[in-house]
């Protein structure tokens, strides 16, 4: 009797714990209500269900898309992923006034290009089914139509693109839309015109979902999550959670893309600017520091270029064309720098080689900075990321320009003071800057003054010689 009572008690406790788990988990929701301001208007509700038979998690998604004035123009999409590359996208379009259901096109994309239909092979063992797609009259906006979509992604963690984890507290999602495209025919593989470029209130954006919050462990399959009126965001943020786990997840997704960006950022934000600072420092070993830094930077730029080719070998963007031009200029720049140095050791003043080397370097720096920004735009990073990069690039450009201007002013003042205090020693000065009688005596290791002289800004050296 006591045994039976204990069994009943344990069963009751187990059921209570299960109910508490269900109560603690709830669907997440994210909405953008922009119909009245001619912006994107959609809502998504989502939950993850632990499937006992497969020991994996299934994703249940409900999505509503509002069409002002029941227009048939445009498309609306949400997807799992921070950028188009590797994202699993759900794209809705159609004519609310027709007798046809809205189209729910499931697509993927390689790079920032036209998304293509997902095949069963693409799913890598996951299974995605659209359970509902129909039009309804909007209750909040007279004359408008709402597409209601329900779908389930079984074993969604098997998707080979962007990592999808039920344990993630900051799973990246994206949204995009086009409000003007006119379709000649509504098919699942219809060609889609591009969304607007601007993030936020433009044509695309990101949001980050706490997937772990929505996990449902009930034995039976759940109902699809409802869209709750008046709820803008529940378990969702518009900025990513900053953690080491998120950083590793970001790097693991398309590592070639991220390594390409990291390497090029190091080259053009750190190494090349350090090379400029080195040659202008006026130190005896300035030239040595300069060529070592530039050589390392050029080698890394070559590696970054190869990584870029691995991403996409078809050349059809401004970012790619500018990048190839910069890489092509590297070898020319190296030859110009070497010839400038050799000629400078003999003539002790700048020639056309010197000015070509200086100005080509400046154009390469500006081009590299520009390509850091265009790369972020091309891969669909948020406006905040692009703004931060623009600020860093602008600050570095202003800082380098200001520092070099200060060096010129300082050098001009030193030259003026030198003229006032050494006017009686011109013969000795001329003798110091005279060439040796033997060409073999030009070895730079015999005198550090030549390196120092080359590293300093030119101060009308022709007058001194």
C-alpha positions, 0 to 999 in steps of 0.5 A: 500500500505504501509502495502504491502511494509512493508510485502515485506520488512520484508520477504526480511529481513527474507530471508537475515537473513536466507541466512546469517545463511547458509553462516555462517554455513559450513561443518567441515572437517578433513583429515589424508593423510598418504597413501604415508607414509603407515599410515591411509588415510581418510577424513570426512566432516560433517554438522548438519541440524536442522530438522523442522519436528522433532525439532532435529538435523540430522548428515550428513557425507561424508567419503573417505578412500584411499586404496594404490595399491587398496589393500583389506587388513585392515579396517578404522574406524571413530566414535563419542566418545573419547574411544571405550566404548559408541562410534558410529563407522563407519567401512569401508572395502572391495575389491576395485577390486571386483564388490562389494560395500565397506562394511560400518559396523555400530558398538558399543563396550562395553569396549575395545573389539570386536565391534558388529553391532548396532541394531535398538533397540541400536539406542534408537530412532535415525535412521542411513542410509547409502545413498552411498558406492562405489569405485572410482579410486584415482585421486591423487595416481595412482593405488589406490582406494578410498571408498566414503561413505555418511550416515545420522544419524537422531535425532543423539542426541538420541544415548544412548552412548557418548553424541552427541550435535549439540551445542558442540564446542568440540565433541570428535571423534576417528579414528582407522585402521588396514592395514594388516587384510585379510578377508576370506569373506566381511560381515557386521559382519566380525570379526575385528582384533585389531588396532595397540596400538600406538596413533597418527601415530599408529593405533588410535587417536582422534579429536574434532569437533566444531559441532555448526559451522556446524549447517544448519537451511535451511528448506529443507534437505541439500546436503551431505558435499563435501570433499574439496581438500587440507583442512586438518582441518576446524572446527576441533582440535586434542586437546579438548577444555578445559572448565567446560562444556567439563569436565562435559560432560566427566564425565557424559559419563560412570561415573563409568569408570571415578570414578574408575580412579579418586578414584584409582588415589587419592589412589595411587598418594596421600593417600598411598604416604602420609602414607609413608611420615607420618610413616617416618616423625619421629613425635610422632604421626607418627604411628597414621597418618600412619594407619589412612591414610592407612585405608582411602586409603584401603577403597577407593581402595575397592570402586574403586575395586567394581566400576571396577567390575561394568565395566567388570566382566570378567577377561581377561586383565593384568590390571584386574589381577594386580588390583585384586592382589593388593586388595587381598594384602591389607588385608595381608598388614594390618595384617602385619602392625598391627603385626609389630607394636605390636612386635616392641613395645616389641622387639624395633627392626624390625623382618621378619614381619617388612620387609614383611610389608615394601616390600609388601607395596613397591610392592603394590605402584609400582603395583598401579602406573603401573595400573594407566598407563595400565588403560589409555592404556586399555581404549584408552586414547591419548598418551599425557594423558598416557605420562602425567600420566607416568611423574607424576608417575615417578616423585612421585617415584623418589621424594619418593625414594630421600626423603627416602634416605635423611632421612636415611643419616640424621639419620645415621649422627645423630646416628654417632653424638650421638655415639661421644657425648654420649659414656659415657652414654651407661648405661642410654641409655640401660636402656631407651631401656630396656623392662619393667618388666610387659607386661601390661606396653607396652601401647603406650599411656604411652610414645610417644617415642615408636611411635617416635622410630618406625617411625624413620629409623632403625639405628642398634637399636640392638647395642643400646639395 
